[in-house]
Amino acid sequence: MDTPSDCIEDHLPAMRRLALHLTRDRVAADDLVQDTVLRALEKVHRYESGTNMQAWLATLMRNIFLSQRRRDGLAVRHARQVAMQERRSEAPARQDAHIYIGQMWSAMHRMKDHERNLLSAIALEGMELEQLSQRHGLPTGTIKSRAARARAKLRLALGEQAATAGRAKRPQAASGVPGGIE
């Protein structure tokens, strides 16, 4: 008479079909069959003689599969949480920048139209001084000096707003000039 551990080998084809059905991947199915056989050999003392061996193996396989899926899901969720936490810690606080941008727009709206339009064309549209001089029919030097005066006026207005708001320091752009306007 065959022992339960000897009968496991007879059920390998059915186990492989079930594993393929569960995993939909040949390599993962082979791993699942191997894990199931290992677990069955470890727990063979729990098998009740006279009961359906194939059903017992299928139950073991299903439980192993579900445990692995649960564990993989937890690992993915943990990895997402860690990545999200890292992004949060790397991202600078944006509240000050948001407030500063609002102050900058407020200061720009108090400027004369031609000053505001000039700074907008340079900072927002990315136009070169030469392009602006051609557009307006003025020498480049004139555009350059008007842009410098408009920037100085904006810096002064922003400095006064920062002083009245009790802020010691405004956010700096990469160039070191507030708001990136040079």
Buried (B, 14 or more C-beta within 10 A) or exposed (E): EEEBEEBBEEBEEEBBEBBBEBBEEEEBBBBBBEBBBEBBEEEBEEBEEEEEBBEBBBEBBBEBBEEBEEEEEEEEEEEEEEEEEEEEEEEEEEEEEEBBEEBBEEBBEEBEEEBBBBBEBBBEEEBEBEBBBEEBEEEBEEBBEBBEEBBEBBBEBBBEBBEEEEBEEBBEEEEEEBBEBE
